[in-house]
Amino acid sequence: MDETVKQGNDGSGLKSEVTKLQQFFQTKILILNTNELPPEVEQRVQSYQVEIDKQLRLLGMDVMFLQAARQARTGEQRRKQVGDRILTLMRYCDALLEEGEGVEGWMGGSPGLPVKE
C-alpha cells in the first residue's frame, strides 16, 4: 500500500486496499482474546486496538480526500497525509506485536492465536 501512495496514485487503488486492511483488522485482530493476558498488557493491547481502528477509519477518509483532490499541490498534500497515516499505523502494529512477544499463545508468543468465543 505504501508503494501505491509513493507512485503518485490518485487514490483509486488505495480505496480497495484500505477496505481490505479494515476487513483484516476487524476479522483477525479485533477478535483476539485479550482476557488471557496479564491485566496491564490487556489494557495496553485494547488501547492499541482502539487507536488502530481509529487510524484506519481516518485513513479511509484521507483516501477519499485524495481522490477528490483536483489540484496537484492538494494531491501531494493528501498523499503525504496518507503516507503519514500509514506510518502511524505501522508504529501501532509494531507496538502491538511487541506487547504479544513472550506471552504464551498470543501473537508473537507461542503458536496459536486465541480468539474470542
N, C-alpha and C positions, 0 to 999 in steps of 0.2 A: 504494500500500500504506500509506503514511504516513497518508493521509486515513482509511483504514479503521480504523486504530488510534485516531485522534483522535475518530472518530464514536462511540466507546464500544461498538464491536462486541464480541461475546463471543468472537471468535476463529474462528468457523466459516468465514467467508470468507477469513480470513487464512491458514488452513492451506493452501488450494489456491494462494493467491498465493505463499506461501513455497515450496511444491513447484515451482511454475513457475520461480521465481527460482533454486532449486537446480539445476533441469534446465538452465536457460540458462547458469549458471555452468559446469556440467560440460561442456556441448556447445559453448560459444562461447569461454569464457575459458581454461579449463584446457588446451585444445588448441592455444593459440597457441604458435608455435615461438619459444622464447626463446634458442635456440642461436645465432641470428644477431645477438644483442645484444652490446654490449660486456660483458665478464665482470662488471664491477661493477654494471651495470644488470641483467643477467640474474639475479644473486644477489638483488637487491632485489625484482625482479618475482616471482621464485619465493617469496620471503618473503611478499609481499602475497597471492599466490595461496593459500598455506597459511593465512594469517590469515583471508582472506575465507571459505575453505572452513570453517574452524573456527567463525567467527561465524555463518555460515549454518546450521550444524548446531545451534548454541546458540539461534539464532532459532527454529528448529523446535521445540526443547524449550520455549522461552518461550511459544510459541503454545499448545502442549499444556497448559502450566500455566495459561495464561489461560482456556482452555476449561474447565478443571477448577475454576476459582475459583467458589466459591458465595457468598461474602460480597462486598458492594460494595467494601469497603476493599481486600480482596485483589485483586479485579478491577482496581481503579485502580492498585495497585502493579504488577500484571502488565502492564497497558497501558503504564505508564511504562517498565518494563523492556524491552518490545518496542520502544517508540519510541527508547529509548537505543541498543538494539542496531542498529536501522535507521540511526541517525545514525552509529554507528561504522562500519557497512558503507559508508555513503556517503563517509565520510572515506577509507577504504581504497581505494575505487573512484576517488576523485579523485586520490589519490596514485599509483595505478597508471596512470591516464591521463597524469599529469604525467611519469611515467617514460618513456612512449612518445612524448611530444612531441619532435619534431625527429629521431626515429630513422627513417630512411628505410624505408618499407614496413612499419612496425609501429605499430599502434594509432593514435595521434594524428599520426604522421608522414605519409608519402605514402600514396596509395591502395594497397589490397591488404594483407590481414592474413595473414601467413604462418601456416600451420597445420602441426602435427606430422604427418609422413607415416607 
